[in-house]
Amino acid sequence: MVNKLLGKKIGMTKYFLDEGACVPVTVLEVGPCVVVQKKTREKEGYNAIQVGYETKKVESVNKPLRGHFKAAGGRTFARLKEFRVEDPEAFELGQEIKSDIISVGELVHVRGRSKGRGFSGVIKRWGFSGGKKTHGSRSHRIPGSIGCSATPGRVQKGRKLPGRMGHGHTTIKNLKVVDVRPEMGLVLLKGSVPGGPGTMVEICRV
């Protein structure tokens, strides 16, 4: 049994529960993930399966990858990912793993790349309170003192300073599955997940 799937963030919307409560949900298009390769402990040193996600034109795939995909039915994929499993022989090459392995009510972890915010100051990036807002102040949004003048005479490692914010891998844990629609390949999770619409995410069952 595999506990991970690849999907794509569609967006956010409202969802009304049976008791009438309205909750914010994220709509994910999950799978199908196609088994491309089986890796065993005897050959590779560990048990895992390699899956492909999002079909791609054959012309845009290089020759080595075409031969790699040929064993799994010839379909070419834009993304490849490995999932550790206990028994790789339980899977077949070309087998599709869909969203129906996820059930309503269970908790999942979602990992994706967060939105990039560009170069940001310390107030936006780290939540600094800033300087005085009074007349004559020249330190409204600057970080203030960042070190001593003589000892040690340098900026300490780890000091929170302005810089690029976001566009990093982020994991949101324990999101509740409120609805699964296997015929459409959709999974609805309560709350938000990293990234904007179209971001690829990895769903891990707890």
C-alpha distance (Angstrom), angle and dihedral (degrees) to the residues before:
residue distance angle dihedral
M1 . . .
V2 3.80 . .
N3 3.80 118.8 .
K4 3.80 99.1 -167.1
L5 3.79 135.8 68.7
L6 3.78 137.4 177.5
G7 3.76 121.5 -126.9
K8 3.76 146.2 156.3
K9 3.79 129.5 -114.7
I10 3.81 111.4 -119.2
G11 3.80 98.9 179.0
M12 3.80 143.3 -91.5
T13 3.78 132.2 -69.6
K14 3.81 143.2 152.9
Y15 3.79 124.6 -79.9
F16 3.79 126.4 -166.2
L17 3.81 115.5 -145.3
D18 3.81 123.5 -145.6
E19 3.81 91.5 -98.8
G20 3.81 89.6 55.0
A21 3.80 99.5 -104.5
C22 3.80 117.0 141.1
V23 3.80 115.7 -138.0
P24 3.83 131.8 178.8
V25 3.80 112.1 -113.3
T26 3.80 137.2 -175.7
V27 3.79 117.1 -134.8
L28 3.81 114.6 -140.7
E29 3.79 126.8 -171.9
V30 3.81 100.1 -143.6
G31 3.81 124.4 -163.9
P32 2.86 154.0 -74.9
C33 3.79 91.3 -159.7
V34 3.81 112.3 -172.3
V35 3.81 120.7 -148.9
V36 3.82 106.0 -121.4
Q37 3.81 102.1 168.1
K38 3.81 140.0 9.9
K39 3.80 118.4 -143.9
T40 3.80 120.3 -162.4
R41 3.78 134.1 -165.6
E42 3.80 91.6 -118.9
K43 3.81 94.6 56.9
E44 3.81 108.3 24.3
G45 3.81 99.8 19.8
Y46 3.81 97.1 -113.1
N47 3.80 139.9 52.5
A48 3.80 116.1 -109.0
I49 3.78 144.7 126.5
Q50 3.77 126.9 -131.3
V51 3.79 115.4 -139.8
G52 3.79 131.9 -167.2
Y53 3.80 124.6 -141.8
E54 3.83 131.8 -169.1
T55 3.78 113.8 19.6
K56 3.79 117.4 -112.1
K57 3.79 134.9 -163.0
V58 3.80 114.1 -90.1
E59 3.82 91.1 -131.3
S60 3.81 91.4 62.1
V61 3.83 94.3 54.2
N62 3.80 121.6 84.8
K63 3.79 122.5 -121.5
P64 3.83 98.8 -101.9
L65 3.82 91.1 53.1
R66 3.80 91.3 48.0
G67 3.79 89.3 58.4
H68 3.79 89.7 45.8
F69 3.81 91.8 53.3
K70 3.81 93.9 43.1
A71 3.81 92.3 75.9
A72 3.82 89.9 57.2
G73 3.79 96.1 52.8
G74 3.79 102.8 -72.6
R75 3.80 98.7 -85.9
T76 3.79 112.2 137.0
F77 3.80 122.7 -141.5
A78 3.77 136.3 -157.3
R79 3.81 95.7 -145.5
L80 3.79 133.8 38.6
K81 3.78 126.5 -166.9
E82 3.79 136.4 174.1
F83 3.79 123.5 -135.4
R84 3.80 122.1 -169.1
V85 3.82 113.1 -127.0
E86 3.79 134.4 174.1
D87 3.81 96.8 -129.3
P88 3.84 117.8 24.6
E89 3.81 90.6 -179.4
A90 3.81 88.9 69.2
F91 3.83 87.6 73.1
E92 3.80 129.8 68.9
L93 3.80 126.8 -143.6
G94 3.78 108.4 -100.5
Q95 3.80 92.8 22.3
E96 3.80 114.5 145.5
I97 3.80 119.6 -134.3
K98 3.80 109.1 -158.6
S99 3.79 139.1 -175.9
D100 3.81 92.9 -91.7
I101 3.82 90.2 88.7
I102 3.83 87.1 71.5
S103 3.80 116.8 79.2
V104 3.80 132.0 -158.7
G105 3.79 114.6 -95.1
E106 3.81 98.9 25.4
L107 3.81 124.2 117.7
V108 3.80 124.1 -117.5
H109 3.80 137.9 -176.5
V110 3.82 116.5 -132.1
R111 3.81 121.9 -157.6
G112 3.79 123.1 -169.7
R113 3.79 144.7 134.2
S114 3.78 114.0 -80.1
K115 3.79 124.2 -131.7
G116 3.79 115.3 -81.9
R117 3.82 113.6 -118.0
G118 3.79 98.0 -174.9
F119 3.80 124.3 -137.5
S120 3.81 107.1 -12.8
G121 3.77 135.3 -178.1
V122 3.79 126.5 -121.8
I123 3.82 94.6 -94.4
K124 3.79 93.9 57.5
R125 3.80 96.6 32.5
W126 3.82 101.7 42.0
G127 3.80 105.3 12.8
F128 3.82 97.7 -111.8
S129 3.80 114.0 175.0
G130 3.81 94.4 -134.5
G131 3.77 130.1 -141.6
K132 3.77 132.0 -60.8
K133 3.79 118.4 -52.4
T134 3.80 93.1 -150.5
H135 3.79 127.7 118.7
G136 3.79 112.1 -80.0
S137 3.81 96.2 23.6
R138 3.79 115.3 132.5
S139 3.81 97.4 -174.7
H140 3.78 106.5 71.7
R141 3.82 99.6 136.1
I142 3.81 105.8 4.3
P143 3.83 120.9 116.6
G144 3.80 94.5 -120.0
S145 3.80 122.4 -145.7
I146 3.80 113.1 6.5
G147 3.82 99.6 -178.7
C148 3.80 149.4 -21.7
S149 3.79 123.4 -65.2
A150 3.82 101.1 -132.9
T151 3.80 109.8 7.0
P152 2.98 115.4 72.3
G153 3.81 87.0 -6.0
R154 3.79 95.2 -156.3
V155 3.79 141.7 73.1
Q156 3.80 112.6 -86.8
K157 3.80 119.2 -121.4
G158 3.79 114.5 -98.1
R159 3.80 95.2 29.3
K160 3.81 110.3 155.3
L161 3.80 106.9 -117.5
P162 3.82 138.8 154.3
G163 3.79 115.9 -72.0
R164 3.77 146.6 119.3
M165 3.78 112.7 -32.3
G166 3.80 129.1 -156.6
H167 3.82 128.9 -7.4
G168 3.79 91.7 110.7
H169 3.79 134.7 119.1
T170 3.81 110.6 -85.8
T171 3.80 131.4 -179.8
I172 3.80 123.6 -152.1
K173 3.79 110.2 -162.5
N174 3.80 134.3 -150.5
L175 3.79 100.7 13.0
K176 3.79 112.0 170.7
V177 3.80 119.9 -126.8
V178 3.81 107.4 -130.4
D179 3.82 99.1 174.6
V180 3.81 140.1 7.3
R181 3.82 123.4 -164.4
P182 3.83 106.9 -175.3
E183 3.81 94.2 177.9
M184 3.83 88.6 62.1
G185 3.81 96.2 32.3
L186 3.81 91.2 -122.3
V187 3.80 130.8 142.4
L188 3.81 121.8 -172.4
L189 3.81 117.3 -152.6
K190 3.78 126.7 -169.1
G191 3.81 109.1 -116.5
S192 3.79 132.9 7.6
V193 3.80 133.9 -50.4
P194 3.83 129.5 -155.4
G195 3.79 121.9 -81.2
G196 3.77 137.1 21.7
P197 3.81 130.2 -77.3
G198 3.80 111.1 -52.2
T199 3.82 95.0 27.4
M200 3.81 114.4 140.3
V201 3.80 112.6 -124.3
E202 3.79 136.0 -174.1
I203 3.79 116.3 -133.1
C204 3.81 116.2 -155.0
R205 3.79 121.2 -170.2
V206 3.80 113.4 -135.4
